[in-house]
Amino acid sequence: MGKPALERQLADNEVKAVGRMIRTSQYKLNLVAGLIRGKKVDQAINDLAFSRKRISNDVLKVLRSAVANAENNHNLDVDELVVAQAWTGKNLVLKRFHARGRGRGASILKPFSEVTIVLRERKPEEKEQKSDKKNVKKSGKSGAAAAAQPRKRAAKKEQA
């Protein structure tokens, strides 16, 4: 009889993993999470493996856990996975004190954080659409304006 199962909040082509109680501040963790946002999984793993940040090992564990979830629980293609989202959050804070002169004490805060990584499987048609968008962005101008630009250069050369 128990409670009914919660509905899945992510799409069918998405999977997530959460790392909790990571011993660093949220801001330092967010710097490492920013390294992998929007990248393919193999590129993100390489970036984390060769990062000089101490906390990148913990983020790498969470990323590998998300890849394992995608492969084993959701039957997604590992080669097509992209880090769709990576965000950080606060967790508990250990409060300690440092004895100072004249009977005073200074507080020391030892924060813990958590990181959530969402992976998305890219479909082949999404790749084609993105490559078309990149070709338009590289030129930077619409078709008529891009075609007129070489004529202007040729006209300037003739004048000189």
DSSP file (Angstrom, degrees, kcal/mol; ACC not computed):
  #  RESIDUE AA STRUCTURE BP1 BP2  ACC     N-H-->O    O-->H-N    N-H-->O    O-->H-N    TCO  KAPPA ALPHA  PHI   PSI    X-CA   Y-CA   Z-CA
    1    1 A M              0   0    0      0, 0.0     0, 0.0     0, 0.0     0, 0.0   0.000 360.0 360.0 360.0 -43.5    0.0    0.0    0.0
    2    2 A G        -     0   0    0      1,-0.0     3,-0.1     2,-0.0     0, 0.0   0.733 360.0 -49.6   9.9-174.5    2.7    2.8    0.4
    3    3 A K        -     0   0    0      1,-0.1     2,-0.1     3,-0.0     3,-0.1  -0.469  62.4-103.3 -77.9 149.7    2.9    6.1   -1.3
    4    4 A P        -     0   0    0      0, 0.0    -1,-0.1     0, 0.0     2,-0.1  -0.436  44.8 -98.5 -70.3 150.3    2.6    6.4   -5.0
    5    5 A A        -     0   0    0      1,-0.1     2,-0.1    -2,-0.1     0, 0.0  -0.381  39.7-108.6 -68.7 145.4    5.9    6.9   -6.9
    6    6 A L        -     0   0    0      1,-0.1     2,-0.1    -2,-0.1    -1,-0.1  -0.427  35.4-107.2 -71.1 147.9    6.8   10.4   -7.9
    7    7 A E        -     0   0    0     -2,-0.1     2,-0.3     1,-0.1    -1,-0.1  -0.455  41.2 -96.1 -73.0 150.6    6.6   11.3  -11.6
    8    8 A R        -     0   0    0      1,-0.1    -1,-0.1    -2,-0.1     4,-0.1  -0.519  31.5-162.2 -70.0 128.4    9.9   11.7  -13.4
    9    9 A Q        +     0   0    0     -2,-0.3     2,-0.2     2,-0.1    -1,-0.1   0.694  67.2  68.4 -87.6 -19.8   10.8   15.4  -13.5
   10   10 A L  S    S-     0   0    0      1,-0.1     6,-0.0     4,-0.1    -2,-0.0  -0.548  91.1 -97.7 -96.2 163.8   13.4   15.2  -16.3
   11   11 A A    >   -     0   0    0     -2,-0.2     3,-1.5     1,-0.1    -1,-0.1  -0.214  39.8-102.1 -70.6 169.6   12.8   14.4  -19.9
   12   12 A D  T 3  S+     0   0    0      1,-0.3    -1,-0.1    -4,-0.1    -2,-0.0   0.765 122.4  50.7 -67.6 -24.5   13.3   10.9  -21.2
   13   13 A N  T 3  S+     0   0    0    108,-0.1   108,-2.6    63,-0.0     2,-0.3   0.219 100.6  82.7 -98.3  16.2   16.7   11.8  -22.7
   14   14 A E  E <   +A  120   0A   0     -3,-1.5     2,-0.3   106,-0.2   106,-0.2  -0.881  49.4 177.7-121.3 153.2   18.0   13.4  -19.5
   15   15 A V  E     -A  119   0A   0    104,-2.1   104,-3.2    -2,-0.3     2,-0.3  -0.986   9.0-159.8-148.1 150.6   19.6   12.0  -16.4
   16   16 A K  E     -A  118   0A   0     -2,-0.3     2,-0.3   102,-0.2   102,-0.2  -0.939   8.8-166.8-136.3 158.9   21.0   13.6  -13.2
   17   17 A A  E     -A  117   0A   0    100,-2.0   100,-2.6    -2,-0.3     2,-0.4  -0.992  11.4-152.7-140.5 144.5   23.4   12.8  -10.4
   18   18 A V  E     -A  116   0A   0     -2,-0.3     2,-0.6    98,-0.2    98,-0.2  -0.969   1.9-160.4-123.0 131.2   23.8   14.8   -7.1
   19   19 A G  E     -A  115   0A   0     96,-3.2    96,-2.4    -2,-0.4     3,-0.3  -0.956  19.3-171.9-109.3 121.3   26.9   15.0   -5.0
   20   20 A R  E     +     0   0A   0     -2,-0.6    94,-0.2    94,-0.2    71,-0.0  -0.705  55.4  26.4-112.4 162.8   26.2   16.1   -1.4
   21   21 A M  E     +     0   0A   0     -2,-0.2     2,-0.6     1,-0.2    -1,-0.2   0.896  68.8 169.0  56.2  47.8   28.4   17.0    1.5
   22   22 A I  E     -A  113   0A   0     91,-2.9    91,-2.6    -3,-0.3     2,-2.2  -0.824  37.9-126.6 -91.2 124.0   31.4   18.2   -0.6
   23   23 A R  S    S+     0   0    0     -2,-0.6     2,-0.3    89,-0.2    89,-0.2  -0.452  75.1  76.9 -81.5  76.0   33.8   19.9    1.7
   24   24 A T  S    S-     0   0    0     -2,-2.2     2,-0.1    87,-0.1    -2,-0.1  -0.953  85.6 -80.8-162.6 171.1   34.3   23.3    0.0
   25   25 A S     >  -     0   0    0     -2,-0.3     4,-2.0     1,-0.1     5,-0.2  -0.431  37.0-117.6 -79.6 158.8   32.4   26.5   -0.5
   26   26 A Q  H  > S+     0   0    0      1,-0.2     4,-2.0     2,-0.2    -1,-0.1   0.840 112.8  54.5 -62.7 -34.0   29.6   26.8   -3.0
   27   27 A Y  H  > S+     0   0    0      2,-0.2     4,-1.2     1,-0.2    -1,-0.2   0.896 108.3  46.5 -72.7 -40.2   31.5   29.5   -4.9
   28   28 A K  H  > S+     0   0    0      1,-0.2     4,-1.1     2,-0.2    -1,-0.2   0.891 113.4  50.3 -67.1 -38.0   34.7   27.4   -5.4
   29   29 A L  H  X S+     0   0    0     -4,-2.0     4,-2.3     1,-0.2    -2,-0.2   0.867 105.4  56.9 -66.6 -36.1   32.6   24.5   -6.4
   30   30 A N  H  X S+     0   0    0     -4,-2.0     4,-2.0     1,-0.2    -1,-0.2   0.814  99.6  59.4 -67.4 -29.4   30.7   26.6   -8.9
   31   31 A L  H  X S+     0   0    0     -4,-1.2     4,-0.6     2,-0.2    -1,-0.2   0.909 110.0  42.4 -62.3 -41.3   34.0   27.6  -10.6
   32   32 A V  H >X S+     0   0    0     -4,-1.1     3,-0.8     1,-0.2     4,-0.6   0.882 111.8  53.8 -74.0 -38.1   34.7   23.9  -11.4
   33   33 A A  H >X S+     0   0    0     -4,-2.3     3,-1.0     1,-0.2     4,-0.9   0.856 102.9  59.2 -63.8 -33.4   31.1   23.3  -12.4
   34   34 A G  H 3< S+     0   0    0     -4,-2.0    -1,-0.2     1,-0.2    -2,-0.2   0.750  93.9  66.4 -66.5 -23.3   31.4   26.1  -14.9
   35   35 A L  H << S+     0   0    0     -3,-0.8    -1,-0.2    -4,-0.6    -2,-0.2   0.804 109.1  35.7 -65.4 -28.2   34.3   24.3  -16.6
   36   36 A I  H X< S+     0   0    0     -3,-1.0     3,-1.8    -4,-0.6    47,-0.3   0.534  81.8 122.9-108.6  -7.5   32.0   21.5  -17.8
   37   37 A R  T 3< S+     0   0    0     -4,-0.9    47,-0.1     1,-0.3     3,-0.1  -0.342  86.3   4.3 -60.5 130.0   28.7   23.3  -18.6
   38   38 A G  T 3  S+     0   0    0     45,-2.4    -1,-0.3     1,-0.3     2,-0.2   0.449 102.8 121.8  80.3   0.7   27.6   22.7  -22.2
   39   39 A K  S <  S-     0   0    0     -3,-1.8    44,-2.9    44,-0.1    -1,-0.3  -0.578  70.3 -99.1 -96.4 158.8   30.5   20.3  -23.1
   40   40 A K  B  >  -B   82   0A   0     42,-0.2     4,-2.4    -2,-0.2    42,-0.2  -0.394  39.3-112.5 -67.5 155.1   30.4   16.8  -24.3
   41   41 A V  H  > S+     0   0    0     40,-1.9     4,-2.6     1,-0.2     5,-0.2   0.893 114.5  50.5 -63.5 -42.9   30.9   14.2  -21.5
   42   42 A D  H  > S+     0   0    0     39,-0.3     4,-1.8     1,-0.2    -1,-0.2   0.889 112.9  47.2 -65.0 -36.6   34.3   12.9  -22.8
   43   43 A Q  H  > S+     0   0    0      2,-0.2     4,-2.4     1,-0.2    -1,-0.2   0.890 112.0  50.8 -68.4 -39.0   35.6   16.5  -23.0
   44   44 A A  H  X S+     0   0    0     -4,-2.4     4,-2.3     2,-0.2    -2,-0.2   0.891 108.6  51.6 -65.8 -39.5   34.2   17.3  -19.6
   45   45 A I  H  X S+     0   0    0     -4,-2.6     4,-2.5     1,-0.2    -1,-0.2   0.914 111.0  48.2 -63.7 -42.2   35.9   14.3  -18.0
   46   46 A N  H  X S+     0   0    0     -4,-1.8     4,-1.8    -5,-0.2    -2,-0.2   0.916 110.6  51.1 -63.6 -42.8   39.2   15.3  -19.6
   47   47 A D  H  < S+     0   0    0     -4,-2.4     4,-0.3     1,-0.2    -2,-0.2   0.913 114.3  43.3 -62.0 -42.1   38.9   18.8  -18.3
   48   48 A L  H >< S+     0   0    0     -4,-2.3     3,-0.8     1,-0.2    -1,-0.2   0.877 110.4  55.4 -71.8 -36.4   38.2   17.7  -14.8
   49   49 A A  H 3< S+     0   0    0     -4,-2.5    -1,-0.2     1,-0.2    -2,-0.2   0.847 116.6  36.6 -65.2 -32.7   40.9   15.0  -14.8
   50   50 A F  T 3< S+     0   0    0     -4,-1.8    -1,-0.2    -5,-0.2    -2,-0.2   0.297  90.0 117.1-104.9   9.6   43.6   17.6  -15.7
   51   51 A S    <   -     0   0    0     -3,-0.8    -3,-0.0    -4,-0.3     6,-0.0  -0.499  59.9-143.9 -74.8 147.2   42.2   20.5  -13.6
   52   52 A R        +     0   0    0     -2,-0.2     2,-0.3     4,-0.0    -1,-0.1   0.466  67.0 109.7 -90.7  -1.7   44.5   21.7  -10.9
   53   53 A K    >   -     0   0    0      1,-0.1     3,-1.0    -5,-0.1     4,-0.3  -0.561  67.5-139.9 -75.8 136.3   41.5   22.4   -8.5
   54   54 A R  T >  S+     0   0    0     -2,-0.3     3,-1.0     1,-0.2     4,-0.3   0.866 100.0  56.0 -62.7 -36.7   41.3   20.1   -5.6
   55   55 A I  T >> S+     0   0    0      1,-0.2     4,-1.7     2,-0.2     3,-0.5   0.584  82.5  85.6 -77.5  -9.8   37.6   19.8   -5.8
   56   56 A S  H <> S+     0   0    0     -3,-1.0     4,-2.2     1,-0.2    -1,-0.2   0.780  81.9  62.3 -65.0 -25.0   37.5   18.7   -9.4
   57   57 A N  H <> S+     0   0    0     -3,-1.0     4,-1.8    -4,-0.3    -1,-0.2   0.906 104.4  47.0 -65.3 -40.0   38.0   15.1   -8.2
   58   58 A D  H <> S+     0   0    0     -3,-0.5     4,-1.7    -4,-0.3    -2,-0.2   0.895 112.7  48.6 -68.2 -39.0   34.7   15.2   -6.4
   59   59 A V  H  X S+     0   0    0     -4,-1.7     4,-2.4     1,-0.2    -2,-0.2   0.873 108.5  55.4 -66.6 -36.2   32.9   16.7   -9.4
   60   60 A L  H  X S+     0   0    0     -4,-2.2     4,-2.5     1,-0.2    -1,-0.2   0.886 105.1  52.5 -62.8 -39.2   34.5   14.1  -11.6
   61   61 A K  H  X S+     0   0    0     -4,-1.8     4,-2.0     2,-0.2    -1,-0.2   0.912 110.5  47.3 -61.8 -42.5   33.0   11.4   -9.4
   62   62 A V  H  X S+     0   0    0     -4,-1.7     4,-2.1     2,-0.2    -2,-0.2   0.900 111.5  50.9 -67.1 -40.0   29.5   12.9   -9.7
   63   63 A L  H  X S+     0   0    0     -4,-2.4     4,-2.0     1,-0.2    -2,-0.2   0.918 110.7  48.1 -63.4 -43.5   29.9   13.2  -13.5
   64   64 A R  H  X S+     0   0    0     -4,-2.5     4,-2.3     1,-0.2    -1,-0.2   0.862 109.5  54.0 -65.3 -34.5   30.9    9.6  -13.8
   65   65 A S  H  X S+     0   0    0     -4,-2.0     4,-2.3     2,-0.2    -2,-0.2   0.899 107.8  50.0 -64.4 -40.5   27.9    8.6  -11.6
   66   66 A A  H  X S+     0   0    0     -4,-2.1     4,-2.2     2,-0.2    -2,-0.2   0.884 110.1  50.5 -65.2 -38.3   25.6   10.5  -14.0
   67   67 A V  H  X S+     0   0    0     -4,-2.0     4,-2.3     2,-0.2    -2,-0.2   0.907 110.6  49.3 -65.2 -41.4   27.1    8.7  -17.0
   68   68 A A  H  X S+     0   0    0     -4,-2.3     4,-2.8     1,-0.2     5,-0.5   0.889 110.0  51.6 -65.6 -38.3   26.6    5.4  -15.2
   69   69 A N  H  X>S+     0   0    0     -4,-2.3     4,-1.9     1,-0.2     5,-1.1   0.915 110.6  48.9 -61.7 -42.6   23.0    6.3  -14.5
   70   70 A A  H  <5S+     0   0    0     -4,-2.2     6,-2.6     3,-0.2     4,-0.5   0.904 117.1  40.9 -64.0 -41.5   22.4    7.2  -18.1
   71   71 A E  H  <5S+     0   0    0     -4,-2.3     4,-0.4     4,-0.2    -2,-0.2   0.934 126.5  29.1 -74.7 -46.2   24.0    3.9  -19.4
   72   72 A N  H  <5S+     0   0    0     -4,-2.8    -3,-0.2    -5,-0.2    -2,-0.2   0.858 129.3  31.3 -88.5 -37.0   22.5    1.5  -16.9
   73   73 A N  T  <5S+     0   0    0     -4,-1.9    -3,-0.2    -5,-0.5    -2,-0.1   0.770 131.9  24.8 -95.3 -27.0   19.2    3.0  -15.8
   74   74 A H  S   <S-     0   0    0     -5,-1.1    -3,-0.2    -4,-0.5    -4,-0.1   0.401  91.0-128.0-122.6   0.9   18.0    4.8  -18.9
   75   75 A N        +     0   0    0     -4,-0.4     2,-0.3    -6,-0.2    -4,-0.2   0.881  49.9 160.7  53.3  45.6   19.8    3.1  -21.8
   76   76 A L        -     0   0    0     -6,-2.6     2,-0.6    -9,-0.1    -1,-0.2  -0.659  48.7-103.4 -94.4 153.9   21.2    6.3  -23.2
   77   77 A D    >   -     0   0    0     -2,-0.3     3,-1.1     1,-0.2     4,-0.2  -0.669  25.6-154.3 -78.6 118.5   24.1    6.4  -25.7
   78   78 A V  G >  S+     0   0    0     -2,-0.6     3,-1.2     1,-0.3   -37,-0.2   0.821  90.4  59.8 -65.3 -32.3   27.1    7.5  -23.7
   79   79 A D  G 3  S+     0   0    0      1,-0.2    -1,-0.3   -38,-0.1   -37,-0.1   0.710 105.2  49.6 -71.1 -18.6   28.9    9.0  -26.7
   80   80 A E  G <  S+     0   0    0     -3,-1.1    42,-2.8   -40,-0.1    -1,-0.2   0.319  83.9 120.2-101.8   7.8   26.0   11.4  -27.4
   81   81 A L  E <   - C   0 121A   0     -3,-1.2   -40,-1.9    40,-0.2     2,-0.3  -0.504  38.4-173.9 -80.7 142.2   25.8   12.8  -23.8
   82   82 A V  E     -BC  40 120A   0     38,-2.2    38,-2.7   -42,-0.2     2,-1.2  -0.976  34.9-111.1-130.9 143.9   26.2   16.5  -23.1
   83   83 A V  E     + C   0 119A   0    -44,-2.9   -45,-2.4    -2,-0.3    36,-0.2  -0.653  40.0 175.8 -75.5 101.3   26.4   18.3  -19.8
   84   84 A A  E     +     0   0A   0     34,-1.6     2,-0.3    -2,-1.2    -1,-0.2   0.916  63.1   3.7 -75.9 -44.2   23.1   20.2  -20.0
   85   85 A Q  E     + C   0 118A   0     33,-1.8    33,-2.8    -3,-0.2     2,-0.3  -0.991  53.8 178.4-142.9 148.3   23.2   21.8  -16.6
   86   86 A A  E     + C   0 117A   0     -2,-0.3     2,-0.3    31,-0.2    31,-0.2  -0.866  18.8 164.5-148.9 115.0   25.6   21.9  -13.6
   87   87 A W  E     - C   0 116A   0     29,-2.2    29,-2.8    -2,-0.3     2,-0.3  -0.908  21.8-142.4-133.3 162.0   24.6   23.9  -10.5
   88   88 A T  E     - C   0 115A   0     -2,-0.3     2,-0.3    27,-0.2    27,-0.2  -0.793  13.7-174.2-121.0 161.2   25.8   24.1   -6.9
   89   89 A G  E     - C   0 114A   0     25,-2.3    25,-2.4    -2,-0.3     2,-0.1  -0.969  28.7 -96.9-149.6 163.8   24.0   24.6   -3.6
   90   90 A K  E     + C   0 113A   0     -2,-0.3    23,-0.2    23,-0.2     2,-0.2  -0.470  34.7 178.6 -80.6 154.5   24.8   25.2    0.0
   91   91 A N  E     -     0   0A   0     21,-2.1    21,-0.1     1,-0.3    23,-0.1  -0.501  47.5 -36.8-131.1-155.9   24.8   22.4    2.6
   92   92 A L  E     -     0   0A   0     -2,-0.2    20,-1.9    19,-0.1     2,-0.5  -0.206  50.9-140.6 -71.9 163.1   25.6   22.5    6.3
   93   93 A V  E     - C   0 111A   0     18,-0.2     2,-0.4    -3,-0.1    -1,-0.1  -0.987   7.2-142.8-125.7 121.4   28.3   24.7    7.8
   94   94 A L  E     - C   0 110A   0     16,-2.5    16,-2.9    -2,-0.5     2,-0.6  -0.699  17.8-149.6 -80.2 131.5   30.5   23.5   10.6
   95   95 A K  E     + C   0 109A   0     -2,-0.4     2,-0.3    14,-0.2    14,-0.2  -0.916  24.9 163.2-109.5 122.2   31.2   26.3   13.1
   96   96 A R  E     - C   0 108A   0     12,-3.1    12,-3.2    -2,-0.6     2,-0.4  -0.759  24.4-135.0-124.0 171.0   34.5   26.3   14.9
   97   97 A F  E     - C   0 107A   0     10,-0.3     2,-0.5    -2,-0.3    10,-0.2  -0.974   1.3-145.7-134.1 153.2   36.4   28.9   16.9
   98   98 A H  E     - C   0 106A   0      8,-3.2     8,-2.8    -2,-0.4     2,-0.2  -0.964  28.0-122.4-115.1 120.5   40.0   30.0   17.0
   99   99 A A  E     - C   0 105A   0     -2,-0.5     6,-0.2     6,-0.2     2,-0.2  -0.427  36.2-176.0 -66.9 131.8   41.2   31.2   20.4
  100  100 A R    >   -     0   0    0      4,-2.5     3,-0.6     1,-0.2     4,-0.2  -0.620  31.9 -66.5-119.8 179.5   42.5   34.7   20.3
  101  101 A G  G >  S+     0   0    0      1,-0.2     3,-1.4    -2,-0.2    -1,-0.2  -0.219 109.3  24.5 -68.5 158.3   44.2   37.1   22.7
  102  102 A R  G 3  S-     0   0    0      1,-0.3    -1,-0.2     2,-0.0     3,-0.1   0.780 132.0 -62.0  58.9  32.8   42.6   38.5   25.8
  103  103 A G  G <  S+     0   0    0     -3,-0.6    -1,-0.3     1,-0.2    -2,-0.2   0.626 100.8 134.1  75.8  13.1   40.0   35.7   26.1
  104  104 A R    <   -     0   0    0     -3,-1.4    -4,-2.5    -4,-0.2     2,-0.3  -0.417  40.9-149.9 -89.1 169.6   38.4   36.4   22.7
  105  105 A G  E     - C   0  99A   0     -6,-0.2     2,-0.4    -2,-0.1    -6,-0.2  -0.999   2.7-148.2-140.0 141.2   37.5   33.9   20.1
  106  106 A A  E     - C   0  98A   0     -8,-2.8    -8,-3.2    -2,-0.3     2,-0.2  -0.892  25.4-121.3-107.2 138.7   37.3   34.2   16.3
  107  107 A S  E     - C   0  97A   0     -2,-0.4     2,-0.5   -10,-0.2   -10,-0.3  -0.542  20.1-161.3 -81.7 143.5   34.7   32.2   14.4
  108  108 A I  E     - C   0  96A   0    -12,-3.2   -12,-3.1    -2,-0.2     2,-0.5  -0.994   5.6-156.6-122.0 125.6   35.8   29.7   11.7
  109  109 A L  E     - C   0  95A   0     -2,-0.5   -14,-0.2   -14,-0.2   -12,-0.0  -0.901   6.7-169.7-105.6 126.8   33.2   28.5    9.2
  110  110 A K  E     - C   0  94A   0    -16,-2.9   -16,-2.5    -2,-0.5     2,-0.1  -0.849  19.4-159.7-115.7  93.3   33.8   25.2    7.4
  111  111 A P  E     - C   0  93A   0      0, 0.0     2,-0.3     0, 0.0   -18,-0.2  -0.372   9.9-157.4 -80.3 151.3   31.2   25.1    4.6
  112  112 A F  E     -     0   0A   0    -20,-1.9   -21,-2.1   -89,-0.2     2,-0.3  -0.906  15.2-172.4-117.1 152.1   29.9   22.0    2.8
  113  113 A S  E     -AC  22  90A   0    -91,-2.6   -91,-2.9    -2,-0.3     2,-0.3  -0.806  13.9-139.9-135.6 174.6   28.3   22.2   -0.6
  114  114 A E  E     - C   0  89A   0    -25,-2.4   -25,-2.3    -2,-0.3     2,-0.4  -0.983   8.8-155.1-138.1 152.6   26.4   20.0   -3.1
  115  115 A V  E     -AC  19  88A   0    -96,-2.4   -96,-3.2    -2,-0.3     2,-0.4  -0.981   1.7-161.6-129.2 140.3   26.6   19.8   -6.9
  116  116 A T  E     -AC  18  87A   0    -29,-2.8   -29,-2.2    -2,-0.4     2,-0.5  -0.986   6.5-168.1-122.9 129.6   23.9   18.6   -9.3
  117  117 A I  E     -AC  17  86A   0   -100,-2.6  -100,-2.0    -2,-0.4     2,-0.5  -0.976   2.3-165.7-121.9 127.3   24.8   17.5  -12.9
  118  118 A V  E     -AC  16  85A   0    -33,-2.8   -33,-1.8    -2,-0.5   -34,-1.6  -0.956   7.0-162.6-113.4 124.7   22.2   16.9  -15.6
  119  119 A L  E     -AC  15  83A   0   -104,-3.2  -104,-2.1    -2,-0.5     2,-0.4  -0.831   2.1-162.6-105.6 145.3   23.2   15.1  -18.7
  120  120 A R  E     -AC  14  82A   0    -38,-2.7   -38,-2.2    -2,-0.4     2,-0.6  -0.987  17.9-129.6-128.6 137.5   21.2   15.2  -22.0
  121  121 A E  E     - C   0  81A   0   -108,-2.6     2,-0.4    -2,-0.4   -40,-0.2  -0.753  24.7-140.5 -86.1 123.4   21.5   12.9  -24.9
  122  122 A R        -     0   0    0    -42,-2.8    -1,-0.0    -2,-0.6     3,-0.0  -0.666  12.0-140.3 -84.5 136.6   21.8   14.8  -28.1
  123  123 A K    >>  -     0   0    0     -2,-0.4     4,-1.4     1,-0.1     3,-0.8  -0.620  22.6-112.5 -92.7 156.0   19.9   13.4  -31.1
  124  124 A P  H 3> S+     0   0    0      0, 0.0     4,-1.6     0, 0.0     3,-0.1   0.856 116.4  55.3 -57.3 -36.6   21.4   13.4  -34.6
  125  125 A E  H 3> S+     0   0    0      1,-0.2     4,-1.8     2,-0.2     5,-0.1   0.815 102.8  56.9 -69.1 -27.2   18.9   16.0  -35.9
  126  126 A E  H <> S+     0   0    0     -3,-0.8     4,-2.3     2,-0.2    -1,-0.2   0.878 103.9  53.7 -66.6 -36.9   19.9   18.4  -33.1
  127  127 A K  H  X S+     0   0    0     -4,-1.4     4,-2.3     1,-0.2    -2,-0.2   0.917 107.8  49.6 -62.8 -42.9   23.5   18.2  -34.3
  128  128 A E  H  X S+     0   0    0     -4,-1.6     4,-1.9     1,-0.2    -1,-0.2   0.905 110.7  49.6 -64.4 -40.9   22.5   19.2  -37.9
  129  129 A Q  H  X S+     0   0    0     -4,-1.8     4,-2.0     1,-0.2    -1,-0.2   0.909 111.0  49.5 -64.5 -41.4   20.5   22.1  -36.6
  130  130 A K  H  X S+     0   0    0     -4,-2.3     4,-2.2     1,-0.2    -1,-0.2   0.886 108.9  52.2 -66.0 -37.8   23.4   23.4  -34.5
  131  131 A S  H  X S+     0   0    0     -4,-2.3     4,-1.8     1,-0.2    -1,-0.2   0.873 108.8  51.2 -67.3 -34.7   25.8   23.1  -37.4
  132  132 A D  H  X S+     0   0    0     -4,-1.9     4,-1.5     2,-0.2    -1,-0.2   0.912 110.0  49.5 -65.2 -41.2   23.5   25.2  -39.6
  133  133 A K  H  X S+     0   0    0     -4,-2.0     4,-2.4     1,-0.2    -2,-0.2   0.887 108.0  53.7 -64.8 -38.4   23.3   27.8  -36.9
  134  134 A K  H  X S+     0   0    0     -4,-2.2     4,-2.3     1,-0.2    -1,-0.2   0.897 105.4  53.7 -63.8 -39.5   27.1   27.9  -36.5
  135  135 A N  H  X S+     0   0    0     -4,-1.8     4,-1.1     1,-0.2    -1,-0.2   0.880 110.9  46.2 -63.6 -36.9   27.5   28.6  -40.3
  136  136 A V  H  X S+     0   0    0     -4,-1.5     4,-1.4     1,-0.2     5,-0.2   0.906 112.6  50.3 -70.0 -41.6   25.1   31.5  -40.1
  137  137 A K  H  < S+     0   0    0     -4,-2.4    -2,-0.2     1,-0.2    -1,-0.2   0.845 102.6  60.7 -67.2 -33.9   26.9   32.9  -37.0
  138  138 A K  H  < S+     0   0    0     -4,-2.3    -1,-0.2     1,-0.2    -2,-0.2   0.904 106.0  45.8 -62.3 -41.2   30.3   32.7  -38.5
  139  139 A S  H  < S-     0   0    0     -4,-1.1    -1,-0.2    -3,-0.2    -2,-0.2   0.868  91.1-156.6 -70.8 -34.4   29.4   35.1  -41.3
  140  140 A G     <  +     0   0    0     -4,-1.4     2,-0.3     1,-0.2    -3,-0.1   0.334  61.7  73.6  79.8  -9.6   27.8   37.4  -38.9
  141  141 A K  S    S-     0   0    0     -5,-0.2    -1,-0.2     1,-0.1    -2,-0.1  -0.913  85.5 -99.5-134.7 160.7   25.6   39.0  -41.6
  142  142 A S     >  -     0   0    0     -2,-0.3     4,-2.5    -3,-0.1     5,-0.2  -0.200  48.3 -93.8 -71.7 172.9   22.5   38.1  -43.5
  143  143 A G  H  > S+     0   0    0      1,-0.2     4,-1.8     2,-0.2     5,-0.1   0.888 122.0  45.8 -58.8 -46.0   22.9   36.8  -47.1
  144  144 A A  H  > S+     0   0    0      1,-0.2     4,-1.8     2,-0.2    -1,-0.2   0.912 115.1  46.5 -67.0 -43.1   22.4   40.2  -48.9
  145  145 A A  H  > S+     0   0    0      1,-0.2     4,-1.2     2,-0.2    -1,-0.2   0.885 112.7  49.9 -67.9 -37.5   24.7   42.1  -46.6
  146  146 A A  H  < S+     0   0    0     -4,-2.5    -1,-0.2     1,-0.2    -2,-0.2   0.861 110.8  50.0 -69.0 -34.4   27.4   39.4  -46.8
  147  147 A A  H  X S+     0   0    0     -4,-1.8     4,-0.6    -5,-0.2    -1,-0.2   0.837 109.2  52.0 -71.9 -32.3   27.2   39.4  -50.6
  148  148 A A  H  X S+     0   0    0     -4,-1.8     4,-1.6     1,-0.2     3,-0.2   0.759  94.1  73.7 -76.1 -24.2   27.5   43.2  -50.8
  149  149 A Q  H  X S+     0   0    0     -4,-1.2     4,-1.8     1,-0.2     3,-0.2   0.907  93.0  50.2 -62.0 -46.1   30.6   43.3  -48.7
  150  150 A P  H  > S+     0   0    0      0, 0.0     4,-2.2     0, 0.0    -1,-0.2   0.864 107.7  56.1 -61.2 -32.3   33.1   42.0  -51.3
  151  151 A R  H  X S+     0   0    0     -4,-0.6     4,-2.3    -3,-0.2    -2,-0.2   0.896 105.2  51.6 -64.5 -38.9   31.8   44.5  -53.8
  152  152 A K  H  X S+     0   0    0     -4,-1.6     4,-2.0    -3,-0.2    -1,-0.2   0.907 109.8  49.1 -64.0 -41.2   32.6   47.4  -51.5
  153  153 A R  H  X S+     0   0    0     -4,-1.8     4,-1.9     1,-0.2    -1,-0.2   0.910 111.1  49.8 -63.9 -41.6   36.1   46.1  -51.0
  154  154 A A  H  X S+     0   0    0     -4,-2.2     4,-1.8     1,-0.2    -1,-0.2   0.894 109.6  51.7 -64.7 -38.9   36.6   45.8  -54.8
  155  155 A A  H  X S+     0   0    0     -4,-2.3     4,-1.7     1,-0.2    -1,-0.2   0.885 108.5  51.0 -65.6 -38.0   35.3   49.3  -55.3
  156  156 A K  H  X S+     0   0    0     -4,-2.0     4,-1.5     1,-0.2    -1,-0.2   0.881 108.3  52.1 -66.8 -37.1   37.7   50.7  -52.8
  157  157 A K  H  < S+     0   0    0     -4,-1.9    -1,-0.2     1,-0.2    -2,-0.2   0.884 108.0  51.7 -66.0 -38.3   40.7   49.0  -54.5
  158  158 A E  H  < S+     0   0    0     -4,-1.8    -1,-0.2     1,-0.2    -2,-0.2   0.872 107.9  52.4 -66.5 -35.8   39.7   50.5  -57.8
  159  159 A Q  H  <        0   0    0     -4,-1.7    -1,-0.2     1,-0.2    -2,-0.2   0.843 360.0 360.0 -68.6 -32.2   39.6   54.0  -56.3
  160  160 A A     <        0   0    0     -4,-1.5    -1,-0.2    -5,-0.1    -2,-0.2   0.472 360.0 360.0 -79.8 360.0   43.1   53.6  -54.9
